[in-house]
Amino acid sequence: MKETINFNIIHNRKNTGSVKYDFIPKVPNIKDVIPMWVADMDFKSPVAVEQALQKVAKHNIYGYTYIDDEYLSLLQNWYKSRMSWNIKKEEILSIPSVMFGISATIRALTKVGDSILVSQPVYYPFMDIVKDNDRKLVVSPLVFNGKKYEIDFKDFEIKIKQNKVKMYILCSPHNPVSRVWTKQELLSIAKICIKHNVIIVSDEIHSDFVYENYKHYPVCTLSKKIAENTITAIAPTKTFNLAGLQAAHLVIQNKKIREKVIKSVNATGFHVLTKPAIEAVKAVYRDGETWFNELLKYLQQNRDILVKEFSGTKVSVQDMEGTYLAWLNCKQLNLSCGDIEKLFLKKADVWLHKGSTFGIGGEGYMRLNLACPQQTLKKAIKQIKQVI
């Protein structure tokens, strides 16, 4: 099956069990909502995935599976070629999802009542998973310098000392504010965390989505000392739109920490990835690079369209350094996030994710997923502009 890469095709995802399309709010008078809230893409995965899954289905025997050497080698090659990251096979722990891995890490390395730090606004499941594991959530808000968001390192360290923080959950690249942290910023984070014995758990699921003039640094690659204090969560699921197949990995260089996390994962009863997931991951890391490179160009075009179309309106787009999630400043509308969400949903038939969900600093903002055909994006923008 020959690969035809065309991201302009609109695929009907309704009635497929899609959270994005079938979990639409039951709001009266809504006819045809454009869902741009949850972070999955409206593009078909590479054809190599279809071929791999057809082969699995044709064999039609679904017994116990295991992660083989080819799987690990393909993963290693992807990160080495794209990020100069040399991952050793024994450092890789396969898990069904990034959040599953972070939860297991929290239980392995902290105790009930321990403090865990996050930088808000940030991916809201971080907050949920800290609280649901009976740990104390500590927040060091990001600061906006007029152009981009930064970490307030003074506040960051004060919060760590005051609350005896044991773990910091880093989002890199950052969701939802689209920052790709610089090498110096990551070094500053690591220096403070090492100084105060704070484990870094770095969620790098968006690490492939980095635009021109920016560079992603896996924090654990900055020094051996930092690597010994870091757990990195990665996955092909954002990169290749495979979230429904459940496949992710933790990379843990510190052997003692790795053994504790493995024990925590084993305690959940999790065994291994499914056969479809394993074969899909092999397929994308073996044959998906051309598809992804074209995707990245397309997303950058979408970003540029979004910025241009909202220029001069009451909605502005925060500079996007990475991810496919745009952070829209809607403060000039003088409405709460809830009211902005309702306005866009009821009047514009566009469903965005309200910024207040992401914590401190999110009020007045909306998050928009631009990983869709340009026709869809332009239609959504037009409908939003008509109501603002």
N, C-alpha and C positions, 0 to 999 in steps of 0.2 A: 504494500500500500504506500503510494508516493505521498510525501508530505506536501500539502498545499497550505501555506501560511497566509491567512487572510483574517485579520482581526476586525474587519468591518462587518462581517456576517452577524446578523442578529439571530440568536438561538432562542427558541421558546423553552423556558425553564419552568413554566407553570405546571402544576400537578405532577411534579417529579419528586416530591418530598423535600424540596429546597426550603431551607430556613429563610433564605433571602426573598423568595418569590411567593411561597405558600403560607408564610407566617405573617401575613399582612394584618395590621391593626383593623379591628372591626369598627370602622368609623363610617357613619352614614354618609351617603352621597359620594363616596369615593369609587370611581369607576375603573381607572387604569393607572394605578400608582407605579411610578418608577422607583424601585427600591435601590437606594445607594447608601445603605447604612452599614450592613455587616461586611466584613472584609473577606469576601471571596470574589473571584473574577467571573465575568460573563463570557469568557473565552473557553473553547474546547481545549483540553490538554493536548500535548503533542501526540501525533498519530502513533508514535512508538508505544504509548500507554495502551491505546486501543488494541494494538497488535499483541502486546504482552498479555492483556486480560483475555483476549479471544483464545490465545493459546492455553491459558489456564482453564478457561471454561470448556474448551474442546477436550482436554484431558479428563475433566469432570470427576476428579478424585481430590478430595480436600482433607487430607490427613494432616498430622502434625508437621510443623515446619521448623526451620531453623535459619539463622542468619549465616550465610556462607561467606567464604573468603572473597568471592567475586563482588558481592554486595559491599563489603567493607572497602575493597580496593577502589571501586567506582566512587564511593563517597569521599575517600581520601583524595583521589585525583581531582574531583570537582573543586574542593576547597584549596588544594595546593595550586591549581592552575589559575583560579580566580582571585584568591586572597593571599597566596604565598603562605598558607597555613599548613604546616606539616603535622597531621594528626596521626598518632599511633593507634593501631587497631585495638590494642588492649584498653585504650582510653575511651572507647565508644560504648555507650550503653543505649540500646534501642528501647524505645518506649512508644506508646500509642499517640501521645500528644505532648506538646511543650508544657501545658498547664499540669498535666499528670506528673511530668518530671519535676516541675517546680514544687508541687505539693509533696512529692516523695522526698525531695531535698529538704524542705522545711521540717518535715518530721524526723529526718535523719540527723540533722545538724543543729536543731534548736529544741528547746523545751517549751511546754505549755506556759504561757505568760511572758515568754521572751519577746523582745522588741525587734521588729523588722521594718526597715526603712524603704520608702518609695519616693520618687520625684514626680509630683503631680503638676499638671494634668498628665495622666498616664493610663494605659490600658487597664480598664476597670476590673477585670478578673483578678489582677494582682491583689487588689484590696480585699476582694471576696475570699480569696484563698488563704490570705493571712488570717482574717477573722474566723473563717470556718475551721481553721486548724488551732483555734484558741490562742493565737499569738497577738501581741499588741501591735497595732499599725501606727507607724510614725511617718509623718510627711515632712519632707523638705521641698517646698514649692519651687518650681522653675521660675526664673525671672525673665521678663521680656525687655530687651534693651532698646526697643523701638524698631529693630530689624529681625532679630531672631531670639529664640529662647536659650537661656544659659543656666547652668547650675550655680547656685549661690554657695560657693564652697565654704564660706564662713558659717552660714546657717547649717549647711550639710554636716560640718564637723561638730557644731554645737549640739545639734539634734542627736548625733551619735553618742556624744559624751553624756548629755543629760538623761538619755533614755537607756543607756547601756545596750545599744543596738548590737545584735549578733549577726544580722544578715542584711545585705542591700540587694534589692532586685532592680537590676539595670535593664532598661529597654534600649537596645542599640541595633539598628537605627530606631529612633523614638517614634512611637505611636501614642498620641495622635499628632504631635507637632512637627513631624517630618524632619527632625534634626538627624544628621549624620555626625556623630561626635568626632571631634578632631583627636589626633594622637595625644596632644597635650592635655586635653580635657580628660581623656581616659586615664592618662598617667596620674593626673591630680586626684581623680576618684580612687584609683588603686592605692596611691600613697596614703591617703587618709584612712582607707579601709584596713590596710595592712598595719598601720600605726595603732589602730584601736581594735585589732583582732576581729574584724568584720568580714565575713565570707561574702564574696560577690557572686551572685547568680545572674548571669547575663543572658537575657532573652534576645537572641539574634536571628529570629525567624524571618525578619525582613532584610537580612544582610545582602541578598542579591539585588535588591531594588535600590541602587545608588546611581544618581544621575551624573551627567558630565560635570567635571571640575570638583567632584567630591570623591572621597575614598573611605571605605569601611575598614576599620582595623578590629579584628577579633581581639578583645581586650586581653585574652590569655596569651596572645603572641608578643606582647610588649616586653616581657622579661620572664625568666624562669621563676622568679620570686612571685610575680603576679599570677602566673599560671598555677602555682601551687595553692593559691588562695582563691581560685576562680572555678566556677562550674558554668559551662556554656551550653545553652539550649539552642539546637538548630533543627531545621526540618525542610524537606522539599515541598511541603504542602502549600505554602504561600507561593513559592516560586513557580510551581507547575499546576496550581489549582487542583490539589489532591486532598483537600481537607477531609472529605468524606471517606477516604481510604485509611486514615489514622496511621501515620508513620512519623516518628520524630526521634531525636537522639540527644543524649547528654554527652558532652565531652569533658572528662574529668582526669586531669593529669596526676593530681595528688592521690596516691594509692590508698592511703588510709581513709581519705574522704570518699573515694570511689567505693570502697568496700562497705562503708556505712550506707551510702545511697543505694547500692545494689541490694543490701539487706532490707532497706525500706521499701524498695520496689517489689521485692519478692514477697514481702508481708502483705501486699495488696492482692496477691494471687495472680498477678499478671505473668504470662509465660513468654510469649513471643509474638511478633507481628504476624498478621495473616498472610497466606500465600499471595492473594491479589496485591496486597500492599507491598510485599517484598519484590514481586516482579515489576510492579509499576515504578518503584524507586530505582531499581536497576535500569529500567528502560529510559527514564529521564536523565539519569546521570551518565548513561552511555550515549544516548542519541538526542538529548533535548537541548543542547547548547545553542544550536542555530536558531531554534524556535524561541528560546528565551532572549537571545540577543535582539531579535526582531521585536519581541514583545516590549523590551525595555525602550527601544526607539519609539514605539507606538505610544507607550505611556507618557513619555516625555512630550510628545506632540499633544496628548490630551491635557497634560499639565499646562502647556503653553496656551492652548485654546481656553482653558478655564481662567487663567490669569487675564488674558486679553478681553474676554467677554465680560468679566466682572469689573474691569477697569473703569473708574468713574462712577460706579454705583455705590450703594450703601453697604455692599458686601465686598470685602477684600480677601484675597487668598494669601495666606502665610507662605513665605518662601519655602518651596519644596526641595529638599536636598535628597530625600529618599522616600521609600514606601510608595504605595499607590493611594494613600489616604490624605486627602487635602483638608487643611484646617482653615475653615472660613470664619473670618471676623465679621460678626453681624451686629456689633454693638451699636452701630448707628441707627438700627431699627428701634432702639429703645424698648426692647421687649425681653422678657425672661426666656431662657432656653426652651422651657415648656411651651410658651406661646409662639416662639419662632418655629418650633417643631410642628405645632398645630397649623400655623399659617401655611407653611410649605406643604404639609400633608393634605390639608383640606382645600386650600385655594390653588396650589400649584401642582398637586398630585405627584409630589416628589417626597420620598421618605429619606431623611438624613438622620444621623446619629447626634443627639443633642450633647453639646460639650460639657454640660454640668455632670454628666455621667462619669466623666474622667477625673473628677475631683477639683481641688482648689485651682483656680485659674481658668476653668472651663466655661464659666458662665458667660453668655453672650457669643459663644462660638458654636459652630456645627461642623461635624466631620462628614466629608463626602468621599465616597469610593469612586474613583474615576477609571477603574479597570473595566471598561465597557466599550462597545463600539462607539465611534465618534458621533454617529447619528443619534444614538441614545443620549450621549453627554450633551450635545447641542440642544436637543429637545428639552432636557431637564433644565439646562441653564436658561433657555428662553422662557420656560414656564415660571421659574423662580423670579426672573427679572420682571415679569409681568405683574407680580404681586408685591414687589419691593419698591 
